C-alpha cells in the first residue's frame, strides 16, 4: 500500500528534525569539550597541576587560623593588636623568602629547593597547631611569631621557586601560567578559613579543636613533598637573563600603580581574615563551621569572577578598567559590611554575606587587572622581554600582595582593639577612594601626554 504524499512529507519533516537535533547535540558536545581542551602536553599539564595545587595548599594552610585563632588567643589574654601582629608577620617572612630564594635557586636545583621548602612548611604548620597546649601568653606570642616567620619564609620560597620552574620549563603563554599561580594563591588565602572551621568543629567532637586543621594540612604538605619528588624534574639553575631587578621594575610609574593595586587586594584579604570572625561574634552566635561558611562565600565569588575577568582582560586594551571595577566592588563591600559610620544601620548578617560576594568580585578584578596591565607596562617600557623578566615581574606582584596581607591584619587588629568594626574598616574604605583617584588621574595623564602610547577613548573598547 502506497503512502500518501502528506505522510511522505510528514516523514521527511520528522527525519529532518531528528537530523537537526543530532547536529545540534553534536555541536553542543564539541563546545563543551573545548572547555577542557588544553594547550599543554601531558608533562607540562602534570607540572602545572602540581604547582597550582601546591599554591592552594600552602596559602590555605597559612590562613587556617582565620575563623578561630582570635578567640583561642583571647582565651590566653592576648590583645587584638598582638593577634594582628601574629597574623601579619607571616607575610614579612614571605617577603624575606621571596628575596633570598633567588640566591638559593642560582646555587641549588629548583626541584630540591621546592621539596625542602614544602617539607619544612609542613613541619612548621604542625608546630603552630601544637600551640594548643601552650597556655601562657608570655611564651605563646614569641613562639607563634617565630613559627609564622618560618611558614612565611617557606611560602615565599615556594612561590619564587614555582615561578622559576615555570620560567625554565614553559616556553609559551607564560603570563597566563603565572597569573594562574597568583590567583590560586589568593584562592587559598580565602578558602583556608572555611576549611579550617569545618575541620576545627569536627575535631572538637573528639575533644580537640585548634590543632586538628593544622595537623591535617601538615600531613598533606608532607604528601605533597613526595608528589613533587615524583613529578618535578627541573635541575637547571636559575639565571636572570634579562638582568632586571625589583627596583628597576618599580621605577616605572605604570608598574608602580599596579603594584599598589595588588597590595590593596592583599590588604583586603588580610583585614577580612583577621577581623571578620570578631565582627560576626558581635552580630550572631555562629558555630565555627558556619563562620567558615561565611568566609567561603568570598572564595567562591573570587573563583567565579576570576574566569570572567581573565576573559575580559583579553578583550580590552586598558586593563585599568578592570582594576577600577575591583576598587568599586571593594568600596561597596566596605560600605555595607560594617556598615560605615556615615550610614546609621545596625550590622546585619545578610549584609555581611552580600559584602563577601562583592569582596570576592573586587579582589579577583584587582588581581587580574593589575597583573595584566603590569605585564603590558613591562613591554611598553622596553625592558628586556624574556621569560626571566616575566618571572621577576610575577614574583614582584605576589610579594607586594603578601606585603598588603601583612599590613591588613596589623592595622585591622590594632583598630579593633580601640574601635568597633565600622570604624576599623573605614581606613580601607578610604584607601579604595584614594586608589580610584590615583588610577583615574594616571589614566588621564597618560591620555593627554601620550606617554609611550596614544591612549584614546577607543582604548577601552573591544579590540
Secondary structure, 3 states (H helix, E strand, C coil): CCCCHHHHHHHHHHHHHHHHHHHHHHHHHHHHHHCCCCCCCHHHHHHHHHHHHHHHHHHHHHCCCCCCHHHHHHHCCCCHHHHHHHHHHHHHHHHHHHHHHHHHHCCCCHHHHHHHHHHHHHHHHHHHHHHHHCCCHHHHHHHHHHHHHHHHHHHHHHHHHHHHHHHHHCCCCHHHHHHHHHHHHHHHHHHHHHHHHHHHHHHHCCCCCHHHHHHHHHHHHHHHHHHHHHHCCCCCCCCCCCCCCHHHHHCCHHHHHHHHHHHHHHHHHHHHHHHHHHHHHHHCCCCHHHHHHHHHHHHHHHHHHHHHHHHHHCCECCCHHHHHHHHHHHHHHHHHHHCCCCCCCCCCHHHHHHHHHHHHHHHHHHHHHHHHHHHHHHHHCCCCCCHHHHHHHHHHHHHHHHHHHHHHHHHHHHHHHHCCHHHHCHHHHHHHHHHHHHHHHHHHHHHHHCCCCCCCHHHHCEC
